Amino acid sequence: MTTSPPVPVTEAHRADGILTRIARDDWGDFSPSVYETARVHAWAPDLPGHRIRTEWLLKEQSADGLWGEGPTPYRLLPTLSVVDAFLRALTRHAPSLTDDDAIRLTRATDAALTALATMPSRGTLPDTAAVELLVPLLLADVNKTLDEIAARSPTTVRLTAAHRRLGVIHSVAPADERIFRKLAALPALPMKLHHCFEALAPHCPPPPPPPTTGGHALIGASPAATAAWLTVSPTPGGARAALAATGERYGHLFPEAAPLAAFERLWVLAALLRPGLVAPTDPVARRLVRPLLLRGGVSGAPGLAPDADDTALAVHVATVLGLGPDPGVLTPFASDGHFACYIGEDTGSVSANAHVLTALWDTMPDPGSHPAVRATANWLTRQQHPEGHWTDKWHASPLYATSRVCRALARSHAPDHRSALGRAGRWTRNRQRPDGSWGVWQSTLEETAYGVQILRTTGPQDAAPALRRALRWIAEHRTNQAPHPPRWHDKTLYAPATVIDAETTAAVAEGGVHAEALGSSSRGVKDGRPRS
């Protein structure tokens, strides 16, 4: 019987604190979303906290006039969301605004419209959730309000940029009547579109009310979708109370989705179980996971359909905890040599398939020869970029996807899988910054943790110096109290803070032991030759 190597006491203490946090919080620790908060601001101005949302949105505008984080294409959607919200406030709720409020909203909107007008007409947008619907419909909504303002004589809204109707931005045009007619013809809204109902509310039949049992359920797990649903549904039921409770939990701002405790708990436990920071017999971990083992699969939040990503992590974590999950829950997601995240998925997810492969390795009696294991591993290998990394639709950084795939492929002895791991290790080592960190745009604790995980998994013998540099950088920066930069994809970028803390803690625990082992094994070798 093999045992996990001892982990530093500090990391074990951190892990205990993280486990306590996720056990006490039924919502999840997620960064506020400019996009979602602005949609609630627009659709539900009478919800408690409206003034807080107004002030926060004004504060979050950057000097260039845009909102959001990351490269400019990521900032288009949150900026459109705030512009639409402020235009609604200026035109439909003007009597309730003070003169000072009207001036500040007008200035912010003017600056944003000017910035939007300078965005390139060509390019591509990131593969975030429902971007192909949200951007063109918001462009059309903003143009409609600008037209209304321009037609007023005299107008009370003094926008110097009001005459600038928005055109094609990053190859996306404002929605036209064809889209509206297509949406209006839907007999019922597919469940995968519930999450973005805020864009569809004027054009589509509303989805049914969220369930009244099981806590604070929102429409499609989305604050924005729920706020819009309240304006078109004749029977609001408990949706308004759920939306207000969500705002109360997050300081009257709103995350990309809620409540996301299931997602948070699975990702945190998967990270902490790996280096033995949580014991397989831990009663708290077992209590958190046991309710998720449902026959139809696991969803990240109430109001969302079950998906292969959460289901696979649940199977993996439950297996490590000795709860005996049924791997058959993954079968409905099988799709043409890989696994779809959800039924009706447009593009496959590398990280979700890596999690499925890990779950299959855990639960199959002879995984090396199982057809689903071979097919999924081969599909993942084919998705590798020539440089050696993987990318994924759920995360902006290739380091996340690469760390997931490397961990899943590491249990295979097939030559092509081992070769893929070697390329990934070299790519990761070459992408490390001189100070020891990693980051797709700038250095982050999260991405540096993934870099450590990849090097540990791929195991190049010369990785010890790189690991030690990375661990030094993490030690110097993890006491910083600033929020984690958002890198995860939903409708816009977000940061699951506790998940990132868990990944960093696990990386330090694993990386320190591994760096020491590599250093010991390589001290007798110089230039590839044994020392005399």
N, C-alpha and C positions, 0 to 999 in steps of 0.2 A: 504493500500500500504506500503510495506517495503522499507526501504532505506539502502544503504550500510553504514557501520560505517565510521566515518571520518578516513582518512589515514594521516600519518605524512607528513608534508609539504615537507621534504627532499625527500621522495619517489615520491611525486607528481612532484617535480621539475625534478628528474631523469627521470621519465616517459615522461615528456614533451621533454626532450632532446633526448630520445630514439626514440620517434615518429618523431621528426624532422629529425633524422639521416636516418631512413628507408624511409622517404618520399623523401629525396634528393638523395638517392643512388639507382640506377636501377640495381646494381650488387649483393649487399649483402656483409656483413662483415664476411669473412671466412678465416681460417688459411691456409697458403701455404702448399701444399702437396709435400712431398719428392717424392712420387711415380709419380704423374702427372708431376711435374717439370722435373724429370729425363727422363720420356717418351718423353716430348717435346724436351729436350736436345738431345735425341737420334735420333728422327725422323725429327726434324726441326732445324738443327744446324745453318741455315742461318737466322733464325728468330731474330729480334732485341732482345738484352738482353742476348745473349748466354754466354758472359763472366760473367755477373752477376749470371746466373744460375750455371755456373761452380764453381765460388767462394763460392756461398751459399751452394751447395751440399758438397763441400770439408769441409766447416765449420761445417755442420750438422752431420758429421760422429762422432760417439761416440768412446770413448777410446777402447771399445771392438771390434771395426771394423765394427759394424752394423749401420744401419740407422733406423730412426723411433722411435716411443714412445710406451710405454706399455710393457707388458710381451713379451718375446722372440718370441712367435708365431706371434704376430702382426708385428714384425719387419722383418720377412722373405721377404714379398713382396716388401716393399720399398727398402730393401737392394739389392734384385735381380734386381730391376729397375735401381738403380744407377750403379751396377756392369755392367749390359748390356750396359748402356749409356757410361760408361768410356771405356769399351772394344771397343765399336764402334769408339769412339774418337781416341783411340790408334792405331787401325788397319785400319780404313777407312778414317780418317781425320788427320793422323799423319803428313803429310807435313805442315799443318797449325799450328801445335803445336810447341811452343818453347821447348827447352831442359828442362827448369824448369817445364813447364806444364806437359810434359811427365813424368818426375820424380815424380811429386806430384800425378798425376792420377795413375801411376803404384803402388806407395806405398799404396794409398787408396784402390785400387782394390785388391792388394795382401793381405792387412789386412782383407778385407771383405771376400775374398775367403777362407782364413784360418778360419775365424769365422764361415762361412757357413758349412765348412767341419766338424766342431765340433758340429753342431746342431744335436739333436737326430733324429733317423730315424723313431721312433714311436711317436705317439701323435696325436692331432687334431689341426686344424687351426680354428681361429675364423670365424664365419659365416658372413664374409664381402662379398660385392658385387662381384660376378663372380670369387671368389677365386678358384673355382674348375677348371676354365679355365686359369686364369692369372698365377698362380704359375707353373703348369706343362709346359706351353708354354714358360715361361721365363727361367725355368730350361733348357729346350731344347735349347733355343737360346744361353744361356751362354755357354753350353757345346759345341755347334757348333763352336763358336768363339774360345774357348779354343783349340779345335781340330785343327782349322786352324792355330793358333799360334804355336802349337806343331809341325805341319807339315812343317813349314817354316824353311829353312836352308840357311843362318843363319837368325834367327829371330831378329827383331828390338824391340820387346816387351819383356823386361826382367822381367817376372813374376816368382817368385820362386814357386808360387802356381799354375802355369799354367798346371802342369801335373795332378792336382786334378780335375778330372771331378766330377761334383756334382751328387750325387745319390739320394736316397729317403730321404726326409726331412719331418718330421712330417706326415709320412704316405703318402706323395705325391711324385710320381715318375715323372721324366722328361717325357714330352709328346712323344709319338711314332707315327709311320706311321699310325696307326689305327685312331688316332684323326685327323691327317692331312687329310686323305682320307674322313673321315666323314664330316669335315668342307668344303672341296672342293666340295662335292656333294650337298651342299645346293643350291637350285635354287635362293633363295633370303635370305638375312640376317634378321631374326626376329627382330622387333623393340627393344625388350628388350636387344638384344646383341649389339645395336649401341653404348651403353655406354662404352663397353669394346672392341671396334673395333681395338684398338692398338695391341691387342694380336692376332687378327684374320686376320689382313691386308694381310699377305703373303699367306693366305690359303683360303680366302672367297671372294665372289663377294662384291664389296663395296656398301654401302647403298647409296641412292640418296643424292644429295646435300642438305644442310640445307636450310630452307626457307630464301628468300632474304628480307622478310618484318618482322617487329616486333623486330628490334634491332639486336644485335650481337649473332646470333644463331650458336651453334657449333654442330658437329656430336654427337648425344647422350648426349648433354650438357657437353661433356668431352673434355678438352684440349688435353689429350693424344690421344683420338680417332680421333680428328680432325687433329692433327699433322701427324698421320699415314695415314689418309684418303688423305691428300694432296700429299702423295708420290705415290698413286696408282690410283687416279682419273684423268681422262683426262681433266676434266672441274672443276678446283678448285673454280670458282665462287667467292662468297664473303667469303668463309671459311677462307682463309688466313688472310683477313682483320679482321674477327671476332676473330681469334686466336691472332693476334697482338694486337687488342684492349683489349682483356682479359689480356694479359701480361702487357700492359700499366697500366690497372686499378690496378693490384696487384704487381706492382714493378718488372715486368718481371719474377715473379714466378707465379705458377699456383695453384689454389685450386682444390679440388676434382671434382667440377662441377661448371658451370657458364653459364649464370647469374642466381642466385638463389634468386632473390628479392621476388618472389611470396612465396616461402617457408619461407623466413625470415619474411616477413610481416605478414603472417598468424600466425606463432608461437608467434611472438612478440605481436600481437594484442590479441591473445587468452590469453596470460599471463596478459597483462595490463588491459584488460577489466574485468577480474575476480574480483579484489578487488576495481574496480571503479577508477583506475588510468587513464583510458581513458573513457570518457562519451559515452554512446550509441548514442548520437546525434553529436558526433565529426565529423566535415566535412572532415578533413584530413583522418581519418580512413575510412570513407565511400568512399572517392575518391579512396583510395588504394585498397579496396576490390571489389567495383562494377565491374571493368573489369574482375575479376577472375570468375564471376558467369556465366560460359559457359555451354551450354547445354550438352556437352559430358564429363563434369568433369574437374578437375583442375590438371595440372601437375606442379611439382616443378620448372621446367625450360623448356624453349623452346628446343625441340629435344628429350624430354622424353614423354612417353605415359601418359595420365591421370592416376592418382592413387587414391585409396580410402582414403589414409592418408591426402593428400592435399585437396581432395574434401570434406572430412568430416569436416576438420578444416574450410574450406571456408563456408560450410553450417552453422556451429556453430557460427562463427564470424559474418557472415551476419545476422543471426537470432538475435543475441544480438544487432547488429546495426540497426535492424528494416528494413532490406532491402528485406525481404520476399523471401528467396531462395527456390528453388524447391528441396525437399529432394529426389525426384525421380532420381536425378543424381547418387545416391548411388546404385540404384537397379542393374545395370550391374555388380557390384562387389560382389554381394551375391554369396556365395559358400559353400554349405554343412554345414549349421548351423552357419556360420560366414561370414566374408567379406574378399576377397582376395585383397591384395594391388594393384595388377595389373593382367591383364589377363595372364595366364601362370605362375603364381607364384608357386614356389616349396614349400616354408614353410610360414605359416601364421605369421602375425605380431600382437603381443599383443597390442602394442601402437596404431597401426592403427585401430584395432577393438575397443579399448577404445574410440578413437576419433569418430568412427562411432556411437557407443552407445550414446555418449554425443550428437551428432547431432540428433539422433533419439529421445532422450528424449526432445530435444528442439522443435522438429517440429511435433511430432505425437499428434493428439488430445487426445488420451487416452493411453499414452506410457506404463503404467504399465501392460496393458493387450494386447499390440501389440505383435504378434508372433515374429517379427524380434528383438524386444527389449529383449524379454525373451530368445530367442535362443542365441543372442550375449552375453548377460550377463552370461548365463549358460556356454557358450564356454569359456569365460574369466575366470570364476570360476574354470573350469576344468584345466586351464593352470597354476594355482597357484602351486608353489613348496610347499612341505610339511612344510618347515621352515616358510612359510608365504609370500614370495616375488614372483615377476614375473620377467622374463627375456625377452629380445626382440632382434631381429636381427638388429635393427637400432641403438642400443646404447650398449656400453660395460658395463654400470652400471645398476644393477637391480633397483636402486633407481629411474631411469627415468621411466622404465616400471611400477613399482609399484605405483608411483605417478599418472600416467595416468589412470591406472585401478581403483585405489581407488576413484579418482574423478568421474569416470563414474559409478561405482557401488554405490556410496554414495546416489544416488537418489532412489535406490531400497529399498523396505521394506521387501523383501523376506528373510526368516531366513538364508538360506545358503549364500546369498550375504552379509548379516550383519556379519555372522560368518567369512567369508573370510576377511572382512575389519578388524575385531578384530585381526585376526592372522597377517595381514599386519602391523597393528599398533604396536603389540608386537615385531615383527621382527625388525621393524625400530628402536624402542626404544632400543632394545638390541644391535643393531649394531652401535649406536652412540658412538663415541670416548669420552674419559673422558674430553677432552677440548671442547666438544660440537659439533664437526664437523662430517661429514660423507665422505666416499670415498671408492671406490672399491679397489684402489691400494694405493693412498694417499689422504689426505683430499683435497677437492676442494670446491670452492664457489658454483659451479653448483650443485654438489651432496648434499651439505648441504642445499641448497635451496629446493631440492626435499624432503629431510628428513623433513624439516619444513612443506612442503605442505602435506606430508603423515600424520604426527601427527595431523595437523589441521583438515584434512579430516576425519580421523578415530576417532578422538575425545576422546581418553582415558582421564579420569578425572585427572590422575596423570601426564599428559604431560606437564604441565606448567613449571616445572623446566627444563625439556629437551629443551623446546622451548626457554626459556630464555638463556640457555647455548649456543644454536645454534645461536641465534641472536647476542649474544656478540661476538662469533667467527667470524660471518660475518662482524660485524662492525669493528673488528680489522684487517681483511684481505682484505676487498673490496677496500681499497685504494692502494693496491699493483698493480703496473703497468705491472707486468709480464703477458704474454699471458695466456689465459685460457688453462689448460691441455686438450688435445683432448680426447673426450670420445665417439663421435658419429661415427657410422659406414657408410662408403661408401666402396670404394675399400680398403682404409686404414682408420685410425682414423683421425678425423678432429674436429675442434671447431668452431661452429657458434657464434662468440663473442657477437653480439648484442642480439641474442636469449638468451644467458646465462645471459647477463646483465638484460634483461627483466624478466627472471625467478627469478633472485635474488631480484630484486626490488619488484616484486609481493610478493615473500615469506616474505620479511621483512614487507611489508604493512599488509599482512594477519596475519603473525605469531605474530607480536607485539600486535595487537588487540585481537587475540585469546588467547595468553598467559595471558594477563591482565584479560580477561573474566574468564578463567579457574582459575586463581589465586584468583579472587574475590569469585567464587562459592565454592572454596574448603577451604577458610580460616576458615570456621566454622566447619570443619570436621577434626578429628584426629583419625588415626587408624580405619577409617571406621565408627566412632561413632560421633554423634553431640557433640560439646563441651557444657558444662553447663555454 
